[in-house]
Amino acid sequence: MDSGQRDAGFTLPEMLISVMISGILIVAIAMAFTTVIRVEASASSRLAESKDITFVQTWLPIDLSSAIASHTEAADAALAAALATVVTGGPPALTVNHNFGPDSTNVLTLVRPDLDVGPTTFYIVTYRYEQVNGEWRISRYEIRNPGTVSETVKTVGVAYEVPPPPVGWVPKTPATFAAEVIARTQYIRPVGENVTFKFESGKTFVSGGGGLSAQNELDSNGRGGLKNPSAPPSRCGGRIALVIDTSGSVPASDGDEATEDAAVGFIRGFTGTPTTLSMNGFDMEAYGMGTATGAKVNNGVRSPYLSLLDPGATVESLVTRVTDLDNFGPGRSWPGAAGGAARQAQRDWNGDGIHWDQIYNASSSGTNWEDGLWNVFRDNSGAYYGTEQPELVVFITDGEPNRVRTPSGGSVGATEAVATLAAQQVARQARDDGTRVIGIMVGANSGNAGKVQQLKDVVGNLEYTPALNNAATANVFKGQFAALGSILRSIMIAECGGTLTLQKRIDTGSGLVKPLTGKWNFTSGLADRELDVEESSSVTFDYGFAAGEASKVVEVSEAGGGFVYDRTECTANGQPIAVGPPEVAGTAGFSVELRPDRAVSCVMISRP
């Protein structure tokens, strides 16, 4: 071997030095990684707490400033007794039908005047510490028409980072380890109360009517107002399930074209708003009408929620599914209930597989209210559709239920009384879970007090009265088929009328695209709203109108995003509307006419 050459590899001293250096590096990397994980967890915790604070500040100050009475009794029995006590200058005796569950504990319950109805009508807002899906949180319940058959309950979580119960705590006793209410005054009107929320991290946050007095300042927008979340969230948007009676009695009464036109108008009215729609039908059984896969019928399966925010293929697929129902019109006679394949072909006279009496066999047809409602909330096995439960169900029928569902998802004939009771049980559970259920009786039965009462027994007794303008709270609507379009429009207006929804697009020169990142702050005459496109697709402003005020011109300006504002395009009911310049020339913004009877959707467009 040549003595001038060395074998490849490390000598023993070199090996020892390498091992020592590697050990030092591994320890340093491990410490750095541990620090990153710890910082990441801390940042996530702070972000979660920040969201909780946003939710709390959105709801609680408004509730407190509007309330005329408050109750902090933890036990439901004590709370019920307090609500039933008449206080001079306060609300009348009130009760609540809703069962909050064995571990749901009252933190703060407020009585608010229902100004949409009148100063002598009240509803209840209660903040509860409770366990939901295995996690403890503070929830806000809004209870309208409390203690009546028309009682409705809406629930939203407002604080999720609260601590779990300590050892030994018993539900229905004060949960001061999570939230504590301190009255700053002794007056009945509780605007001086502070509510301290305590987080798992050990930090606390004070909010409520006395929050500013407790040195919790809200950020100014620089124009004398307060930044979001001081502006309450919009009433417009959320999940709506439209359920249409497609039994043969509808075309037999020449109600087919009017029903289709009304349903299409309903879809168009919500187009451009942050609403998702699940469209379903029922006759002798229930089925999905609008599906993501384009299936013509999906027996026993609820249709998915499809977004109406952007006009286009999704919206048009829903419209097409409705208009594909075979219209018979006044000139065509509806074939009878039985008769086998020949009658089936007569119902589907154009042969596309979509027709009235969609679920039909050779010997029978029928109307199954129970399955029509069941299909919205549960699958055929009885399992709930996860968290995607509707916030509003609009149930259209011409009456006379005569079938109920079987455990396997089929149907069997029943008396009207039995069929009504079965539907009532489904609707009552839905209301207990926070869903508002609206029933619409159309056709000849809309003038039959007994048939209308059947529907009231299912959905609630509060009837829509145009003179009272109570579409926002009514449970039952009625009218001939020709009136169905205006009825659905009244519901749409109550949900989204007088609102302005904003989206953001970038004009690349070859088309409009949704920005993937960026934050824009929109300012209107109401408040500021921030759109972070990584978290949301739109923001919505609600505008109020004085009695007799037919329209108003509103102005919106934007800041942020890192792009140059170019123009705005607006629509209402899917049709373009005029857009004007801002009041101050050169401002990045626009003006548009708003009316209380429509929802306006605008896209603010920028360029690089």
PyMOL commands that set and color helices and strands:
alter all, ss='L'
color gray80, all
select helices_A, chain A and resi 12-66+76-83+249-252+256-270+313-323+340-347+369-377+416-432+444-447+449-459+466-468+481-496
alter helices_A, ss='H'
color red, helices_A
select strands_A, chain A and resi 69-71+105-113+122-132+135-144+152-159+179-183+193-198+204-208+238-245+275-282+286-288+298-299+306-307+392-397+403-405+411-413+436-442+476-479+499-507+512-513+519-523+528-532+539-542+552-560+564-572+575-577+589-594+600-607
alter strands_A, ss='S'
color yellow, strands_A
deselect
rebuild
show_as cartoon
